[in-house]
Amino acid sequence: MAKLYELAEQYLALTRVIDEGGVSEEDFKQALDQLKDNFEDKVENIGKMALSCSSDAQSIEAEIGRLSARQRVLTTAYTHLKSYLLLEMSAVGVDKVQRPLVTVSLRKSPPSCEVYDDALIPENFWRVIPETKEIDKRAILDRFRETAEVVDGVSIITDRKHVQIR
C-alpha cells in the first residue's frame, strides 16, 4: 500500500503536469494511470482536481473580462489625455516640455490621405477585396512619397501633429 506522503507527491506531480500545459492527451492519461491509489480514492481525488481546474478557469475568465474592461478604460483615457495635450500645447505654441521624469513633445505626423471624390481616383489605386472594392490609401501615400504627385480626388495632409510622451 502506498504511503500518504507518496500519494501527495503523485498528485502534486499531476498538478505540475496540468500547470505546465502543452502535454498531449495521451501523456496526461498515462500520468493519471500511474497514480497508485485505490479506485474510489483515485476517482475522488481526480474529481477534486477537476473541480479545482474548473474553478481556476472560471476565475481566470472573470479576471480576463475585468482586465479587458480596465484596458479599454485606460486606453480611452490615454487617447483623451494626448488629445488634450495636443490642443493645449498647440494653442500656447509650445512644441516641447522637458522635465526630469517626462518629456512631452509635438511631432509632425506622417502624411495622411483624405478622399474627397471617389470618382476621380484612378483604378490602380483601388483594392478589390472579395465582393467589395475600396481605395488603397497606402498606395496613394506611397506614390506621394516617391514622386510628390497628388492623385486626383485626394488631398494629402502633411501639417498634422501628434503628441509623443517619453
N, C-alpha and C positions, 0 to 999 in steps of 0.2 A: 504494500500500500504506500502511496506517495505521501511525503510529509507535507504539512501545511505550508512551510516556507517554500518548498519546491513548487507547490501549486501556485502560490502567489507569484513566483518568478516566471512560471509558464504563462500566466495570464498577463503579467507585465510585459513579457516579450511579445505577446499577441497585440497588446496595446501599442507597442512601439511599431509593429508592422502596420497597424491601422494609421498611426500618426505619420509614418513615412510616406504612405500612399505609393502610387505607381507600381504596386505589386499586382501581378496577374491574378485572376480569379482562381486559377489552379494552385498557385503558390499560397494564396490565402487559405484555400481549402486544406492544403497539406499542413499548414500551421495549426489549423483547427483540429485536424485529425491527430496531431501529435500531442494534444492535451491529454494528460493522464489523470483521469478523474472518473468517478462512477457516472453512469449515463445521466441520471437525473440532476446531479450536481453540475455536470458539464452543461446540460441544457439550461439550467437556472443561471449559471454564470455567463454563458453566451447571451442569454436573453437580457441580462442586466447590461452587458456591454452594448447590445443592440439598442436598448433604450437610451443609454448614455450617448451613443453616436447620434441617434435621432435628436435628442435634446440639444447636443452641441451644434448640430447642423441647423436647427431652428434658431438657436441663439445667434449663430453667425449670420444667418439670413436676415434676422431682425437688425443686427448691427450694420450689415451692408446697407440696408434701407436707410437707417439713421445717418450713416456716414455719407451716403449719396445725397441725401437732403441737405446735410451740412455743407457738402461740397458745392452744391448749387447756390446756396446762400452766400458762401464765401466768394465764389466766382462772380456772382452778381455784384457783391459789394466791391470787389476789386475793380470791376469794369466801371462802376459808378464813381469810385474814388479817382481813377485815372481820367475819366471824362471831366470831373470837377477840376482836377489839376490842370488839364489842357485848357479848359475855358478860362480859369483864373490867371494862369501864367501868361496866356496869350493876351488877355485883357490888360495886364500890367506891363507886358512887353519884356518879361524875364524869360530867358531860354534855359537857364540852369541855376539850380540851387544846390550847393555842395556843402554838406555838413559831415561831421565825423562818422556818423552811423549810416547815413543815407545820402545818395545823390539823385536828384530828380532833374531830368533834362528833357527838353523838347527836341525831337529828332524829325528830320524830314522823312516823310513816308515814301515808300517806293511808288512809282506811277500806278494809277488805277484807271480802269476803263469804265466809262458810263455810256450805255447805249441810249441814244435818243430817237433813232429811227431804224428799225429792223430792216425795212425795205431797201435801204441804201447799202447794207453790208454785203460785200461780195460773198459768193458761195463758198470760197475756200476758207472762210472764217466761220463756218458753221460746223458743228459736230452732230453727227447723226447717231443717236442712241436708239436702240430698237424701239420703234413706234413713236419716237419723239425726235425733235430736231431743235438744237439750241446753239446759241452763239458761243464760240470758243474765245473767250476774253483773253485767255493766256496767249493764244496765237497772235491776237491783235497787239497785246503788250510786247510780245517778242519782236514783232515787226517794228513797233515803235522804238524799241531799244536798239535794234540793228540799224534802222535807216532813218529814224526820227520822222517817219511818214505816218500821218494820222489817217486811218481808214475812214471813208465816208460813213456817216451815220453814227459816229462815235466821237466822244470828246475824251481826251486824255487829261487826267487830273494829276498835276505834279506839285501842287502847292499845299498839300495837306501835311499836317504834323501829327505825331503821336508822342505819348509820354513814355519815357524809359525810366524805370526806377531800379537803382542798384544799391 
